[in-house]
Amino acid sequence: MNIIFDIDDTITKETEFMMKYAPKYLKSKYNLDFKVINPNGYDVAEVFGVEKILKDNNYPGNIEEEVKKINSSFWNKYFLKYMFYPLKPDTKRIIDNLINKGYKINFVSLRGKKTYETENIKQKFVRKKIVPFLTKMQLKFNGIKYNKLFLVETNEHKNKLAKELNAEMIFDDNIDVLENSNNIIPICVETPHNKLVEFKNEKVIKIPFTFSEINDLLENCGKKIKTNKIKRIKFYEKAFTENTYVLLRTFSKKKIISKLKPLVIGQENIPSMKGPNIYVSNHRNIKDPIITIAFLKNPTHFAALKRMFDNNENMFGKVGKNIGTYATTIFVKSMGCLPIARPTDENYRTINISTFAKIKEYLSMDSSVAIYPEGTINRKPDENGNILPLKSDQIFKLSKDGNAIIRPVAIIWVPKEAKIENRVLIAFLKPIYTKGLTTEEISYLWKNSVDKAIDAMNKIMEELIKISNLNAKQEDSQEIKQLIKKINE
């Protein structure tokens, strides 16, 4: 289970620090005495009533602009001192307890937001390099362990990351983040600025940040704890296959793309970070995995027919046992592919049970997998339809309740007789977040998404052929632009 923690005023004593040092800072800046005006304010300007005091003392400059700057200028001056200010007393004990129980801890903080609307090189360097470095040092100095750290620019990005990380809970003090936390348990860590807030989001649970309160909360939520212990998959096996994936992909990507010249749609839907992702695609060609791998940077374990592991299938050339079949076997094993047996294979049930257990385990370790649930190549889509009847819905069962994110992929290959340079069209579609969905709902959403995308891609292919016959430019086609937009919606 993934848990997200904010940093400032969640595990740190930001408000206490601000109350202690802001009066001294304001006195030095304006030579005026500032006192706490609004103890439930969010920032320096609100808490100390900066706007009113400047007006009362006839401040000569633009008061509105000055108030906007005051909070960032305070933190720019005191940030380093703040890094060494003590965290909330139970922080280390809380985090250590969660890790010991098998939780994955991720810190997602707004420390990545811009202090200035227009940054110069020095300001950007501080935000992108110095602040992350100091944040890591702050956590390390206090003995805080974690899996991942993200410094983001907006609340929207924080909530998006919660989805991408498949998080079950988020601990935060930010009202906007908590109000917009969907399909996740939002835990409001009590601070002065949120203490009196009545949340519209009924899921929000407001608690003090103490060991006993959080321990009781987790028990009351009744969540099943997942462990990170590796049973079937040995660490060196995972490390070897995933490093091999990266190596082979690096050396083959350019060649694959230059040879097949794929038209790729929806690359923005490919996640940049590792996580429990399942790429589920229709199946049109034995080379489907090869073209897909070219665009999946993070190591992905593909399900492949068992005969590929037994020198009985050739991804690279002629049918029958030859050097290509041996190359195929070496390829699927070294890349960490997972065997899927057909009923005609010996012990097929045992093999498939073992494979799906491995898939489940890879997902628990934030590795991605890819599968073709049709179970065979759809060689006659004009007769069979866009998608063949699925051999199994097991992969959708594994993903439900938020155990993984389904990432639909649609693919079609251009007939050899068509005189266009693109040999394949591939679309990475919007992800399906599975929390709260049944197996049937997930399966329906996947089929519907891929089916509609294939229809649009077939029209794109027809348009490409028409453009080629007219010797026109592909980029000038408004029809293709509209179809791509439709797929991306």
Buried (B, 14 or more C-beta within 10 A) or exposed (E): BBBBBBBBBBBBBBBBBBBEBBBEBBEEBBEEEBEEBEEBBBBBBBBBBBBEBBEEEEBEEEBEEBBEBBBBBBBBBBBEEBBEBEBBEBBBEBBBBBBEEBBBBBBBBBBBBEBEEEBEEEBEEBBEEEBBEBBBEBBEEBEBEBBBBBBBEBBEBBBEBBBBBBBBBBBBBBBEBBBBBBBBBBBBBBBBBBEEBEBEEEBBBBBEBBBEBBBEBBEEEEEEEBEEEEEEBEEEEBEEBBEBBEEBBEEEBEEBBEEBEBBBBBEEBBBEEBBBBBBBBBBBBBBBBBBBBBBBBBBBBBBBBBBBBEBBBBBBEEEEEEEBBEBBBEBBBBBBBBBBBBEEBEEBEEBBEBBBBBBBBBBBBBBBBBBBBBBEBBEEBEEEEBBBEBBBBBBBBBBBBBBBBBBBBBBBBBEEEBEBEBBBBBBBBBBBBBBEBEBEBBBEBBBEBBBBBBBBBBBBBEBBBEBBEEEEEBEEBEEBEEBBEBBBE
